[in-house]
Amino acid sequence: MKNKLKIERARHNLTQAALAEKAKVSRQTINAIESGKYVPSTVLALRLSAIFELPVNALFELEEEDWE
């Protein structure tokens, strides 16, 4: 799954730690999502979309292998 979390975080001038605090997760979780090592839960994806005021599919996008 691709994500634009790092791009949106930079656009909003947020550090990983600041975003983590807003999303109520650890900085390591934000880092893992940004690096593609962790797929967030539905609840966390919805929290992140609310923080950035974007639809979930503007932040996260399925890749071909996600359909297999």
C-alpha positions as CSV (number, residue, x, y, z in Angstrom):
1,M,0.0,0.0,0.0
2,K,1.3,3.4,-1.0
3,N,0.8,6.4,1.2
4,K,1.3,10.2,1.1
5,L,1.6,10.6,4.8
6,K,5.1,12.0,4.7
7,I,4.1,14.5,2.0
8,E,1.1,15.7,3.9
9,R,3.0,15.9,7.2
10,A,5.6,18.1,5.5
11,R,2.9,20.3,3.9
12,H,1.5,20.8,7.4
13,N,4.9,21.4,8.9
14,L,4.5,18.5,11.4
15,T,7.3,16.3,12.8
16,Q,6.7,12.6,13.1
17,A,6.4,13.2,16.9
18,A,3.8,15.9,16.5
19,L,1.7,13.9,14.2
20,A,2.0,10.9,16.4
21,E,0.8,12.9,19.4
22,K,-2.2,14.2,17.4
23,A,-3.0,10.7,16.2
24,K,-2.5,9.1,19.6
25,V,0.2,6.7,18.5
26,S,4.0,6.5,18.8
27,R,6.4,8.2,16.6
28,Q,7.7,4.8,15.6
29,T,4.2,3.9,14.3
30,I,4.2,7.0,12.1
31,N,7.7,6.2,10.8
32,A,6.7,2.6,10.0
33,I,3.6,3.8,8.1
34,E,5.6,6.3,6.1
35,S,8.3,3.7,5.2
36,G,5.6,1.2,4.2
37,K,6.5,-1.3,6.9
38,Y,3.1,-1.0,8.6
39,V,-0.5,-0.7,7.3
40,P,-2.6,1.3,9.7
41,S,-5.8,0.1,11.2
42,T,-9.0,1.5,9.8
43,V,-9.4,3.6,12.9
44,L,-5.9,5.1,12.6
45,A,-6.4,5.7,8.9
46,L,-9.6,7.6,9.7
47,R,-7.8,9.6,12.4
48,L,-5.0,10.6,10.1
49,S,-7.5,11.6,7.4
50,A,-9.4,13.8,9.9
51,I,-6.1,15.4,11.0
52,F,-5.3,16.4,7.5
53,E,-8.9,17.0,6.5
54,L,-8.6,14.6,3.5
55,P,-10.4,11.5,2.5
56,V,-8.6,8.3,3.4
57,N,-8.0,7.4,-0.2
58,A,-6.1,10.7,-0.6
59,L,-3.6,9.5,1.9
60,F,-3.5,5.7,1.2
61,E,-3.6,3.9,-2.2
62,L,-3.8,0.2,-2.9
63,E,-1.0,-1.2,-5.2
64,E,-1.4,-4.0,-7.7
65,E,0.0,-6.6,-5.2
66,D,-2.6,-5.6,-2.6
67,W,-5.2,-7.2,-4.9
68,E,-3.5,-10.6,-5.1
